[in-house]
Amino acid sequence: MLPDFVTTPDLAPLAAAESAAEAVYEFARLESLRDAGGWVAALVALVIALMGFVWWMYRREARTVSLPKAMLLATLRSVAIVGLVVFFLGLERRSSTQVVEPSRLAVLVDTSLSMDLPADEATSTDKATRAAKALTLLADTELLKELRATHDVDLVAVGEQARPFTYLPQIAASEDEEPATSDTEEDDTAATEVDPAQLATELMPAGHESRLGDAIAETIERYQGLPLAGIVLLTDGGQNRGLNLPSAGEAAGEAKVPVSSVAFGPTTAPANLIVRELIAPERAFPGDKLTLQAVLQAQDLSGQQVELQLSRRPATNDDESAAPADWEILESRNVPIDGDDSIEAIRFETTPAEPGEYIYEVRAMPNSREVLKDDNVQQARVAVIDRQTKVLLFAGGPTRDYRFVRNQLQRDKSFVVDVLLQTAVPGISQDANEILTEFPTTAEQLSKYDAIVAFDPNWTLLNSEQIRWLEQWVARQAGGLVVVPGRIHAAEWGYDDRLRTIRGLYPVRMPEQLLGLSSSDENNEVAQPLTFTREGEEAEFLWLADNSEDSLLAWEEFLGIYSPFAHDGPKPGATVYVEAGANSDGDNGMPYIVGHYYGAGQVLFIGSGELWRLRKLDTKYNDRLWTSMLRHTSQGRLLQGSPRGKLLLAQDRYELGATVPVRAMLSDLQMEPLIAESVELEIEMPGNRGQSLRLTADAARAGNFAGEFRVVLPGTYRLRLVVPDSTDELVRTIRVTTPQLEIGQTTRNTVDLENLARQTGGFYYPTAMLAIEGNEQTPSLAAAFPSQSRSKRVVGAIDKSFARQQSFWLLGLVTGVLAIEWIIRRLSYLA
């Protein structure tokens, strides 16, 4: 039986070689009788008794006939009995083939993000990454060819999980010898040559975790019962999740599967300071506190002080021409280093006074022991916007969330808040800039708002024109909409066919009939905890602290919510950030905070009006959360670079290796949707690198263009799109960070890899050259794995033609001998 991961059309291995078929005869019923215990002995005894009786009977008849004739009669009757016995036992003929199962060798290649770090020592001039070195070993040397001389080779990418991607069959020993094949269709699906381009794509570092131990254990299990010669690891030895390497080595040793490792990465970490990243918001407001966070890694500098400088200068179109005099030092700080390989998060706070675009820089002043000094600095671009965010709070009733958010925004000078409370009586006093008595009735009235927060509104009170303006405000003017359903009015409009447009704005599928909703919290006496998805952990607008780790700790203190709105799940393309009620068994909860783009605007769904409960932990949590969510949903309007277009991103911070979807909404000179096949997006990457991305037209939406790219370098990316037939530019920036789990793996894990080889009977190769050539003490990698090919005989299907002929001749034989016996007896007057 072949392992499950090589039976797919892309990965089917070459079948075992077959020798010429031979005929094998066997009694089918005899095999079943053997399994039934003493039936064989009983059958033999019965046949012997029957034969004895026949000969005894004819011996008596010999008194009336001659002895030769009596013996002839006994022989004929015995032949008939033998024929019946043969018929009963079911003589079958099958084809028998000698099958050779090829030896297998699994090559596991580490594709975690630590493999994107330098392969050689810091003092080396060769800056190639560990992944590039592994790719060179596989694609540019004879290693795979030498391994395939005696094995079928399975290539597996290992990151957060083991992912087989190519199965390479054994190469024929000589040009005159054909490689082993079979008659099955699976033969054509196995790769025969290595495609370097495919290798480069498959082995690109992307995994946020290293699970080498799990990959070894899974490989052993998948090849159970097959001739597995061993496992080859191409890795830096980093292991931060799952089964540890010593345990995996113990399992491999018990299974008698040798594991050999080719190691990449420096063996020592020289004294070095690295500013890994600078985390800063994409925009800020004059007079507001701007918080920046630098991630500093210090190697072999324990006990020393490092000076960090925060500087700022105005951003220009040509940042490379900036002079040192343009920089303004905002703060200098000495940071103590604790540990030989420490990672510290250092927080800076500053208050920008003037609007504009600025480049903020954090620089670690070089240490005298440092060898490399070009990784001591990181920059981030921040747009300081002198503009208040205009918000409309639209509520079906004076809920707690509505009142807390209204009071908070009225105090915040960066917001202007108007309110529309549908249950308010005329003339009621509310703390707001303007009190509306009806929802805006024209596009002009609606366009002055950057965001609308709808707390359980009664949408049925809006007429068709108001609904149309709201939909266009979100889709075309990039308005931000936050919707909070409740138990009062959702039941009134959820099934209203007239409000399909409103339901279409929501990022979740609203039930056609909202039954069972009430104003009470019955059966909800137990709080349902909130669980963050990976997207939610990375979404800064949901952070309660200045970084993801501290934010999650704060959210863990939150007991949860009691009455999440029951919907039919997220719509395609929507992003689930938070779930309510997930359990420890791994079952997902009800999506609670969900967002999606609707045209140019963003809509954020919050599953109940209960976020005010955060105030029980800290009043600042609730204030910060609502401020961040409103600025996130309204960023499309705040950052518009041209009235003719908008550049849309799901978020402004990604982890290394992530795929970034990009959408653009563009208009022509007449402000109609732009008709074109594609537009070009310029991507400015860290290290003064750049690339172009083609955004292709969306056939379903005129004027919409979409594409995606993968971030392969940490740092700040600047996306720039020139609007066709104009000089207007649409600009967005994103920040790319390296996961903390992978940052720390700066050196190879020599100890664990050596122990792994010792536990399993494999070998440790500190260099790729040693793996290829070997030496007197260590064989080459190809010589380290003798072939484990084995042969076995495989019996084919029953020969039905033989069965028919056998039945015919046995019937004829039995009938014939019995007829001859009867004739002889008749002539001898015995019948």
N, C-alpha and C positions, 0 to 999 in steps of 0.2 A: 504493500500500500504506500503510495507516494504521500509526502507531507502536503497538508492542505494548501500551503501558500505557493506551491509550484504547479498546481493543477489548473490555474487560470489560463486563458488563452495566451497571455503575454509571457508566462513563466513555466510552461510545461517542459520538464526535463526530457532528455533523450531516453527512450526506453532501453531496456536491457538487450544485449546482443543475443541472437538465437542461433543454435546449430541446426543441422539437418534433422527433420522429424523422423522418428522411429515409431513402429507399431507396438503397442502394449496391450496385452490381453488380460482381463481380470473378470472374476465372477462377482457381479454387483450384489446379488442376494447373499453371497457368502460374507461380504464385508458387513452387511447389516446384521447378519446372524452372529458375527463375531462380537459386535457391540451389544448383542442381546444376552450375552453370558454363555450358558451351556447348551445352546441350541445346535451348535456345530457338532458337538460330540453326539448329541441325540440323533442328528441327521445321519452321521457316519454309521452309528450303531444300527439305525433303521435300514440303511442301504445294505450293510453287511448281512443283517438278518434276512432281508428279502432275497439277496443273492444266495445265501445258504439254503433258504427254503426252496428256491428254484432248482438248485443242484440236487438237493435231497429228493425232491419230487421226481426229477428225471432219472435219478439213480434207481428209484423203484420201478420206473417204467422200462428200465433197461432189461428187465426180466422178459418183456414181451417183444422188444426190438433189439437190434444189434447195438453193441456198445458205441460204435462210431456214430450211429444215427442218434442215439440218446444224447451223446455229447454235443452233436450239432444242434439239436433242439434246445439244449440248455444254453448253448452259446448264443443262439438267436434271441432267446428270451432275455438273456443278460444284456445283449446289445441294446434291446428295446428299453430295458430299465435304465441303462446308462444314458441313453439318449434323452429319456424323460428327466433324469436327474440334471443333465446338462441344461435342458430347457428351463427347469425350475430354478437353477442357480443363476441363470441369465448371463451367459458368456458375452462380454462386451469387448469391442476393439476401439482403442483411442490412439490418437497421435501423441507422442511424447517428444518434447523438445528440451534440450539442454540450454538453459537461460543463464547468461552472465549478468549479474547486477553490477553496474559500474560503481566505483568508489566515489563517494561524495566528499566535498570540502566546502565548508561555509566560510566566506570572507565577510566579516562584519566591519563596516567602515563607520567610524564615529562622525556624525554630522551635527553635533551640538555646537552652539555658538562659540564655545571655547576653542574650537578648531579654526576659528577665524583670527585667532591671535598669532603672533609671530612664532615660527617653528624653531628658529635658531637662537643662540644666546644674544643678549642685548648688545654685546660688543661686535657682533657680526654685521657685515655690510649687506648680507642677504636678508631682505625683509619679507621673503615669501611666507605665506601663512601655512599653518599645519595642514589645512585642507588642500592647499595647492601642492604641498609635498606628497600627500597621499595620492592625489590625482596623478601626479607625475609618475609615481611608483607603479600605478595600475595601467596608465595609458601610454607611457613613453618608455617602458622597459619590457624585458622579456619575461617578467615574473608570471603574469597570467598564462602565457603560453607554456611555460615550464610546469606550472601547476596543472594545466589541462592535459599535459602529456600522460598523467596517471589518474586524473580525477575529473568528474563533473563538478564545476565550480558554481556556487550560488553566491551572488553579490547581494548584500543586505545593507541598507542604510540604517544607522542606529542613532536616534535622538531621543525624543520623548517616547518613541516606540520603535520596534524593529519593523522595517519595511523592505521586504525583498523586491528587487526591481529587475534583475537580469539573471537568467540561468544559462550557463555556458557549458555545452557538452564537451566531453573528452575529445581531444584531437587525435586523428589516426596516427599510428606510429611511423608510417612512411607514406610517401605519395602513392605507392602502388596499393596500399591497404585502404580499403574504404572504411570510414567510421561506422560504428555500430548503429544500425537503424532497426525500425520495426514497421509493421504494417499499420500502426495506429496513426490517426490524424494528428496526435499531439506532437509528432516529430517536427513538423514544420513550424511550430510555434516557439521552439527553443532558439535563442540567439546563437549564431555561429561565430560572429566577430564582435569585438568591443567597439562601440561607437564613442569616440572621445567626447563629442559634443553632448551625448546623452549622459556620459559619466559626469561631466562637469556640472550638468543640471541637477542630476540626482544627488550628487555629493556636496552640493552647496550648503554650507552651515546654516541651519535654521532652527534646530531644536533648542528650546528654552531650558531643557533638562538633559542630564546624562543618565541613562539607564542601561549601562553595559551589563550589569549582573542579570537583569531581567532578560536581556537579549540572549545571553549565553544559555540561561535556563530554558527559554522558549525554543531555541535551536535544538537543544538536546531532546526536548519533548517531541518536537515536530519530526525529527529524524529517527525516532525510536523504532527499532526493528529494521532499519536500513543500514547499509555499510557506510557509516560516517567516519571518515579518516581523521577528522579533527576540525578545529575552528581556528581561524586566523583573525586577529584583532588589529586594525589600523587605528590607533587612538593616541590621545595624550594621557589616558588613564583616568580622566576626570569622572567621578562617580558621585552624584549628589542626590539621587532619588532611587527608590526601589531596592531590590536585592543587592547587598554589597558584594564586592568582588571576592572576598574570602569565602563567603557562603556559596557563591556561584562556582568557585573553584572546587569546593568540596563536592558539589553536585556533579561537576564534570569528572572529577576523579573517580567517584563511585560508578559513573557510567562508562569509565575507561575511554573518555574522549579527551585527547590532548588539546590544549589551548596554547597557541603561540602568539606573541604580541610584537608588532613593529611599533615602536614608540616615536612620537613626535613632540616637539616642544623643548624649551631650554631646561637644563637640569638644575640651574641655580637662578635665583632672582636677585640681580644686582641692585644696589641702591638706586632707587628711582622714585620720582614723584609723578603721579599721573592725575590730571584733572579729567575724570571720566566723562562727566557731563555737567551742564549748567541748566537747571530746570527753572524756567521763567514763563509767566503768562504771555500769551501772544499780544495782549493789549492791557493797558492800564489807564488810569484816569488821573488828571492833575490833582494834587493834594491828597490822593489816596495812598495808603501804604502799599508798596510794591515789594513782594517777597520773592527772593531768588534763593535757590539751593544748589550748592556745588557738591559733587561727589568726588572726594579726594581719596586716592589709593596711594599708600606709602609702603615701599618695600625696603627691608633691611635698614630702617632708620628709626628703630625703636628708641624711645627716650629723648628724641631730639624735638626741636621746635621748627615749625614750618610757617613762613610768612605768606599769607594769602592777601592779594589785593583785588578789590572790586573797582572797576573803572567803567567809564561811559563816554561815548562820543556820539555825535549825530550820524545817522546812517546816510550814506551817499549811494549814487548809482554805481560808482566804481569804488568799492570798499578797499581794493588793493592799493589805491593811491592815498589812503589815509596816512597822515604824518603822526609821529609820536606826540607832537604838541596838541593834536586834536583830542587826546584822551584826558579826561578829568578823573582823578583818583577820588573815589567816594569813601572808601574805607580800607584800612589795613588791619590785619588781625593775625596774631600768632596762635597757631594751633599745635598742641602737644600730640606727639605720635605715640600710640600705645600698641606695641606688637610689631613683629617683623614684616607682616603682610596685612596691614589694617586698611579698612575701608571706612571712611567717615563722611557723614553728610553734614555740611556746614551751611547754616542759614544766614542770609544777609537780608536786611530790611533797609529800604530807602524810600524817599517820597519825591517822585518827579513833580516838578513845578510847572514846566512848560510843555505844551503839546508838541507832537512831532514823532518821528521814528528815530529810535536810538539803538545802538549796539552796546550791550552790556558785556563785560569781560571779567572773568575771574582767572587770575594768574597766580600759580605757585612759584615763588621766587626760588631759583635753582639752588640746590644743595651742592656743596663742594665735592661730595662723593658721587654725584650723579654722572652717569655715562651718557644717557639720552636726556636732552633738555627740550626737545620739540613737542613733547606731549604734556607740557605743564600749563596749558591754557585752553579754555573753552569760551565760546561766545554765544550770545543769544540776542535776537532782534525783538524789540518790544515797541509796539505802537502806542504812544500816549495820546489818548483821544479826549479832546476837550468838548465833550458832548454828553448831555444827560440822556439816560435811557428812559423812554416814555412808555409807561405800562398802564394798561387798562385791566382792572380787577372786575370780573364779570361773575356775579354769584347769584345762585337761586335762593340763597338764604344766608343769614349771618353766622356761618360756621366758625369754629375756632380757628382753623387754618386761615380763613379769609381775614378775620380780625387781626391775628398776629402778623400776617404778611402785610396788611394795609398799614398797620402802625410802624412796622419795621421800615418799609419803603418810604413812608412819609418822613421818617427821621434821617434817611440816607440822602444826602444832597446830590448824589450821582443819579438819582432816580426822580422822575416826575410821575406821580401816580394819580390816575382818575379812577372813579369807582362807579359801578352800576350794580346796585343791589335790587333785584327784581321784587323782593317782598317789602321794600322800604315804602313808607307813606310819603307823599309829597311834603317837602319842607324839612325832612329829617336832617339833622346835623351829623356830618361824618368828617373824620380827619383825612382830607384828601385835597388835591389841587382843584379838581372839578368833580361835581356830582352829576352823573348823567341820569336822565329819566327813561331813556330808551337806547337801544343798541344803535351805533352809527348807521345812518341811512344812505350815505354816499361814499364813494371811493375816497374823496378828499378828506372826509371826516375820519375815515379808518386809517388812511395812510400816515397820519401823524404819530401813530403808535408803533413802537418797535416790538412790543410783546403784549400778548393778552393771556391772562390766567383765568380759566373758566372753572369756578368751584360749583359743581353740581348745578349747572344752569338749566333753565327750562327753555330748551332750544325751540320748542313749539311756538313760542311767542315771537320768533323772528319770521318775517315774511320772506318770500322767495328772492327779492332783490337784496336784502341784507345777507342772506345765505350766500348768494352769488358773489357779493363784494368780499365777504369773509374768505371764501375759497380762493379768489384771485389775489387777495392781500397776502395769503400764505404762499400760493404757488408762484406768483409773478413778482411780488414785492419783498420776498424773503422775510415775511413776518414770522415771529416766533410765537407758537401757541402751546400753552401748557394746559392740559385738560385733567380735571380731578372729578371723576364721577362720584355720585353719592346715592343714598338710598331713598331720596325723595323724588327727584325729577327724572332720574334715568328710566324709571319704569313708564314714564309718560311719553317719552320720545323714542325709546329704543326700537319700538315696532312701527313707528310712524313712517309710512312709505315716502312721505313728502320730504323727509330729512335724510335721504340716502347720501346726499352730498356731505352732510355733517358726519355721518358714520364713516364716509370715505376718508375724512381727514384723520381719523383716529389710527394709530399704529397697531391697534389690536382689532380683532374681529368682534364686533358688538353682536350679542344675541338678538335675533329678530323679535323675540318675546322675552322680556326680563321678568320672569315669574319668581315668586318667593321673596322679593325684596321688601323690606319693611324698615321702619325707622328705628327699630330696636336692635340690640346686639345679642339677641338670644342665641344660644348654642355657640357663642363666641367668647366664652369667659376665659379662655386660655390664649395668651398672646402667641402669634405666629411669628417666629424669628425671620429676619430678612437675610438672604444669602446673595452674595455678589458673584456674578459671572466674571470670567476673565475680562470681558469688555468693561464691566462695571468697575473692577479694580483699577483699570487704567483710565477711567473717565474722571478727569480732574474736577469736573463740575459737581461731582458727588462726594468729593473729599471733605471731611470734617477737620482735617489737619493739613499740614504743609507737605506731606508725602503720603504715598499709598499705604505704607506699613502702619504709620500712626493713625491714619484714617480708619483702617480696618479694625484696629484695636478699639477705637472709639465706637464704631458701629457695633462691635461685639458686645459692648456694655448695654446697648439698646435692647430692651426686652422684645420689641416687635410691635406688630399691629394686630387689630382684632377683627376688622371687617373688610378684608380685601374684596374688591369688586370681581364678580365671577363673569369672565368673558370667554370667548372661544379660541384664545391663543393669539400669538403675534401674527401679523400679516407677513407675506414674503418680503424679504429685504429689510424688515425691521430689526432693530438691535435690542436684545433683552439685557438690561443692566443689572436688575435686581429681581429676585424671586422671593415669594412669601410662602412659608410653610414647607420648605424642603426638609426631608427627614434624613436621618443618619444612614438609611439603607441605600442612599443614592438616588431616590426618587426625586425628580424635579418638582418644585413648587409652582404656584401660580405666578406667571410673570407679573411683577408689581410695578417696576419702572421700565418703560419701553419707549424707544424713540425711533423716528424715521424721518427721512426727507420727504416732503410733499412739494414737488416742484423745487423752487428755490428756497423754500422755508423749511423750518424744522418744527415737528410736533412732538411733544413729550407727554407721555401718559403716566399718571401717578395713580395707583390702584385704589386709594382711599384718602380722605382728608384727615390723616392722622399723623402727619409729620410734626405737628405741634408737640407730640409726645417727647420729641428730642429735647425740649426745653427742661424736662425733668432731670436730664443729665447736665446740660449746660445751655443757657439761653443763646450763647454765641453759636452753637451748632446749628440751630434752626435758622438764625439770621444768615450765617455763612452759606448754608445749603441753598436757601431761596435766592440769595444774591447771585451765586454761581450758576444756578439753573437758568435764571432769567437772562444773564449775560451770555450763557451758552446758546440758548435758543434764539436770541436776538442778534447773534454775531453776524449773520448774513447781511443785516441792514447796517450794523455799526461799521463794517469793514468794506462796504461797497467801494470799488475803485472806479467804476464807470456806470453811468445810467444804462448802458447797453449790455451789461452782462454781470454775471456773478460766478465766482469760482467756489465750488462747494466741496467740503471735506467732512467726513463723519466725526473726526476729532483732530486735535492738533498735537497729539503725542502718541508715538508708537514705539513698540519694542523692536529691537534689531531682528531682521528676518521677516517682519510682518509685511503683508500686502496692503497697499494704500489705494483704495478706490477714489477716483477723482471724477467729478461731474462739473460741467460748465453749462450755464444757460445764457445764450447769446441772442441779441436782436440785431437787425440790420439798421440802415440809416433812417428808415421809416418807422422804426421801433416795432417792426413785425418780427416773428421768429426767424432767425437766420437759417437760410437754406444752404447747406454745404455738405460735402461728403465727410470732411474731417477738419480739425484745427490742430495746430501744434502747440504743445505745452513745453516750456523750457524748465528744466529742473536743475537748480544749482545745488550741488552736493558738498559735503564737507571736504576740505582739502583742495578747494578750487577745482573740483571736478564738475562735470556737467553732462547731461544727456537730454535728449528730446523724447517726448512721449506723444504719440498720435492719439487724439481723442476722436473717436468715430461717432457719426451721427446716430442718434437713437431713432429708429424707424417709427416707434410708437409715439414719440413726443417731438414735435417740430421745435427746432432751436436748442435741443438738448444734445450734449456730446459727453461721452463717457470713456474712461480707460482706467488702467491700474498699473502700478509699478511696485517693485519690491525694494525695500530699504536694506542696503547691505553694509552701510557705514553708520556708526553712531555720530550724532551731532545735529546741526540745524540744516534743514533743507528749505530752499526758497523756490516756490512754484510761481512761474510768471507766464501769463498768457496775454498776447497782444490781440486786442479785439480787431477782427478784420475790417479793412477800410477805415482805420482810425489810428491815432497814436495812443489811445487809451490802453492802460495795462491793468490786468487783474492779477493781484499778488496775494499769496498766502504763504505762511511758513509753518513747518511742522518740526517737531523735535523727535529724534530717534535715540532711544536709550538702550543700553545693554543690560539684560537681566542680571541681578546681583549674584544669582547662583553660578553663572558662567564667568563673571568678571574675575572671581577669585582664583580660577584655575590658570595661574600664570606659568607654572612649571609642570613638567610631566610627572605623573605619579609612578615613579620608578619602583618604589617598595612594593606596592600592590601588584604591579605587572610582573615583577620578578617572582613574587610568591605565587601568583596564579600559574606561571609556567612550572614552578617547582611542585605545586599541588597536583597538577594534571599530567605531568610528564611531557610538557611542551618546552618551548625555548623562548627566551627574551632577546629581542633584537633592538639594541639602542640606536641603530642607524639603518637606513634603508639599504645602504651598500652591503652591510653585513647580511641582511635578509636575502639579497640577491646572490652574493658570492660565497658567504660562509667563511669559516676559517678552520684551523686544526681542532679547536675545541667545540665549535658550534657549526652544525651543518647548515647549508643554505635552506631557505624556507621550503623550496621544492623537495629537497632531500629529507626534510624533517617529517614528512608525512608519507609513509609507504602506502601503496595501494591496498585498499581493503575490498577490492572487487571479489565477488564470490559467485559460484555457479550453483544452480539448482535445477532439477528436472520439473518441468511444468507439463501436466497431462491436459490434453485438449478435450474437445467435445466428443461425444459418442459417434461412432461411424454408423449412421442409420442404414446405409446400403448393406454393410456387413450384417447388421441385425436382421434385415429382411431376408438376405440370402441364407443366414444361419437358420432362421425359422423354417424357411422352405426346405432346406436339406435335412434338418432334424426331423421335420414332419414326414418327409419322404422316407428317411432311414427307418424311423420307428414303424411307419405303416408298412414299408417293404419287408422288414425282417419278420414282423408279425404275420404278414400274408404268406411268406415263405414257410414260416413255422406251421401255419394252419394247413397249407398244402401238403407238407411232409406228413403231418399227423393224419391228414385225411387219407393219404395214400397208404399209410401204415396202419390204418384202421384204429387210430387212437382218438380221433375226434368224435 
